[in-house]
Amino acid sequence: MINLHSPVTTVLGDKGTKRKRITEGLGIETVGDLLLHFPRRYVKTGELTRVAELEQGQMLTVVGEIVHSEVRSHTDRRTGRLAFRVESLLSTDGPSLKMTFFAKHRHTADWRARTLAVGQRGLFIGQVSSFQSSWQLTNPRMVLFGAGEEGDPDGEASWIKDVGVFYPIYPLTKGVESWDLQRAVAFALTVLDDLPELLPDAVREEFGVADIRQAFEWVHAPEERDQVERAHRRFRFEEALVTQLVLGRRRMAVRALGASPRTGGQGSLLAAFDARLPFELTAGQHEIGAQIEHDLAQAHPMNRLLQGEVGSGKTVVALRAMLRVVDSGGQAALLAPTEVLAQQHHRSITAMLGDLAAGGMLGGADEGTAVELLTGSMTRAQRTGPMSRMASGEAGIVIGTHALLEDRVGFADLGLVVVDEQHRFGVEQRAALTGKAVSPPHVLVMTATPIPRTVAMTVFGDLETSTLTELPAGRAPIQTTVVPLLEHPQWIARVWQRVREEVGKGHQAYVVCPRITGDDLEQGEADQLDLDEDGNLAAPTTPPVPLSAVEEVAAELAAGPLEGLRVALLHGKLPPDEKDRTMRAFAAGDIDVLVSTTVIEVGVDVANATAMVLLDADRFGVSQLHQLRGRIGRGGHPGICLLVSHAGSESPARERLDAVAGTTDGFELSRVDLAQRREGDVLGKSQSGFRSGLQTLRVLRDEDTIVEARGCAAALLAGDPDLLDSPLLAVAVADMEQSRQSDFMEKG
C-alpha cells in the first residue's frame, strides 16, 4: 500500500542515479515530499509560446513546432570519418530557432529526424545563441507531445502521450528534469491508496477550499489557471489553520495556568509616580495601560506583546505595569539584550522615578522601592548586594541582561517579566526567567521594530498584541536624505559640514559605522544583504569599497573635517565601564559627535542629538535603519539623517535606502523590509521558537488567509478544545507542536 509516508523510490521507477539526485539534491524522501514539491511555473501546451526579444546566452523554455528537419552528412574533423547531423527549425510565436543534433551513425540521425518530423510539437529547453544572423537553441532538452518512438539513443527527448493544457516546470537540481518529476507525480496520484483529509467538511465548505486530492491534481496538472490558484489556496489555508491552532492551544494553556492577581492592593507607588510625571500620557498609553492593568488583575498569566514606533513611549507603559506589581507586593524584572541598553534603562527609569527609586534608603520616598541593575560584567562583589536585595524582596524592580537568567539569581516573588526587544531573545531565554517565579509570572514583551499584523499573528500569535501608534508631544520631524557617493563623491564634504552646523547650534550628532576596525569582517565584506528573487546572495553590481570602521572613522574625523569638535567612539568590544562613561558623557553634552556601531540602535535616549550620519547605510536592513534614525529628534528639535552609500542607483540596496528616506512610518517600512527579505529571516527560531520559516504561506501575500484561519481556529477550539471531532487535524497540530517543542529543546 502506497501512502504519503511511503519512500519516494516506490513511485520513481527510474535508475538509481536519478533516484539519488532527486532524494539528495531536492530533499524529496517520501511520496508526500514529492507531491508537496510544487511547480514554480507552467507552460501552456496548446499554443506556441510567445517569444519576445532574444538575448545571447538566454535560457529559454518554449512550446514550439518543427517546420523543417533534414539529415546532413559531414566529415568529423577529429576522426576524419563520415558523421551525421540533424538540422531542424523550430517555430514559435516569434523568432524561429535552429536546432542541430550530431550523430555518429546514420540510423541514429534517421531516428532523430523521425522524432523531429515536420508538425511535431513539444516543449524545448535550451540556451539561445546567435550564429550567422540566425538564432539557435543549443543542446536543447525536450518533451515531445504524442505517442512517438521510444528508445532515444542520446537520452535527449521524452514523450508524453496525454499532454495536459499546462505543463509544470519544477524547481530542479543537476541531472533531474521537470518531466522526471512530472511522470513520478502523475504515477503517484494514480496509485495512492488514500489521501488523508485534514480539513473537516464544514470548514472546507465555509471557507471555500478544495479537498486534498483535487488540490494535488490541480497544482500538478491544471487545465485552467484558476485551478492553480485554488490549489494553492487550499494548501495555504491548511498551513495557516494548523499554525493558528497551535498558537491558540498555547494561549489556552497559558490561561489554564494559575497566577497571582496583581491588583495594586493598597499600594501608592504607581499613584505617586503618575502625580510626578512632567508630561501627559498619550491616549494610546492610557488605553494600553488599562488593558495591562486588567490583565495583571487576572488569576492567569498575562502574555502580551507591546509594539510601537521608536519613541512612542513603551518604556513608560512598561514601568507603570512594573510599579503596579510592586504595589501588589511582588517584583518586576526587565530583561534587555545588551549592557548598553540595560544601563540606559536603569538610568532612565531611576531618573523618572526620582526619590521613588530609593526605597529603604536615606532620602528615599516612603512609598518607594529599590531599583537594581545586574549585568554579566559586574564582579562577584558588585553582584552581592543587588542579588541579596532581589532574593529578600527589597528590590522591587530589577533591570539586567542575560545575567538575570543564571541559576544562582533568585527572586522573592517575581510577578512580572518585561522582555525588551523580544526579537533578540529565544523563547527558552524567556522561559528561563519566568521559571524563577514561585507561580507563573505575567509577561510583557516589547519591540520597537514594527511588526505587520500577519507577522504578529503568525510569529507572536500566542501573545495578545497592543500597539502604540501615537508619538508623544515634543517629537520633531526628521529629514532623511540618501547621499549617493557612487554618483556624487564630492557630497561627503557637505555631510560633515552639516554635522558641524548642527553642533554649532548647540546640538550633538551620531556617526554610525558597520564595523569596529578595518580588520573586523564580522559585519564587513561578509555582510552582503542584496538577495536575488530566489533568496540567494546577489552578485555585487559595483566594485567593493572598504567598509567604514569606528576606530578609523573617529580618528579621521577628529583630525580632519570635524577637527576641534569633541569626538568619541563607542562599540560593543569596549570594557563595560568605558561604554557606560562614554554614554553618560554623551548624555551630559560633554561629547559633540559619537562615532559608534549599531550598539546605539535601541534604548539610547539623548534629547539633544539632532543629526545622524549612517556610513555604508546599504549594509543595514530597513528596520535597523529606522531604529537607528529614531535616536534623533527626541528633544523637540528637528533632526537630519544622512544615508551615505556607494550602492548603485538600480540596486536593491538603493531601493531600501530610498524607502527609508521616503517615509518615517515604521509599519509601512516593516512591510517593505519583509517584502525584500526571505521570510525565514523574519520568522526565524530566535524570534518565535518555531521552525525557520513557513512552507507555503507568505505573511504579506496571504494576509486575508491568515486572518480567516485565525478566526476558524478560534471557533474550532471554542467548541472542541482537544479537536476530538477532527482527529487528522489534531494529529497535524500535535506534529507541529512536537516539532516546535523539539526546536525549543535543541536550543535549551
Protein Blocks (a to p, Z undefined) as FASTA:
>chain_A
ZZfkbcfklmnopafklmmmmmmmnopabfklmmmmccfbdcdfkbccddddddehiacd
dddddfbdcddddddfklopacdddddddddeddddddddddfbfklmmmmmmmmgghia
cddddddddeehiacdehiacddedjddehifnlpaccdfbacfbdcdddddehiafklm
mmmmmmmmmmmmbdcdfbafklmmmnopacfklmmmmmmmccbfklmmmmmmmmmmmmmm
mmmmmmmmmmmmmmmpccdddehpaafklmmmmmmpcbdcdfklmmmmmmmmmmmmpcbd
cdddddddehilpmmmmmmmmmmmmmnopacddddfbfklmmmmmmmmmmmnmmmlmghi
ahiafklccdddddfklcfklmmmmmmmmmnomambdcddfklmpmklccfblcbdcdeh
kllpcfklmmmmmmmpmbdcddddddfbdcdfklmmmmmmmbccdddfbdcehiacdddd
dddfklmmmlmmmmmmmmmmmmmnopacddddfbfblmlmklmmmlcfbdcfkopacddf
bdcdddddfklmmmmmmmmmmgoiacddddfkbcfklmmmmmmmmmnopafbdcddfklm
gopacfkbcbdcdehkllpcfklmmmmmmmgoknopacddddddfbdfkbmklmmmmmmm
mpccfklmmmmmmmmpcfklmmgmklnopafbdfklcfklmmmmmmmmmmmmmmmmmmmm
nommlmmlmmmmmmmmmmmmmmmmmmZZ
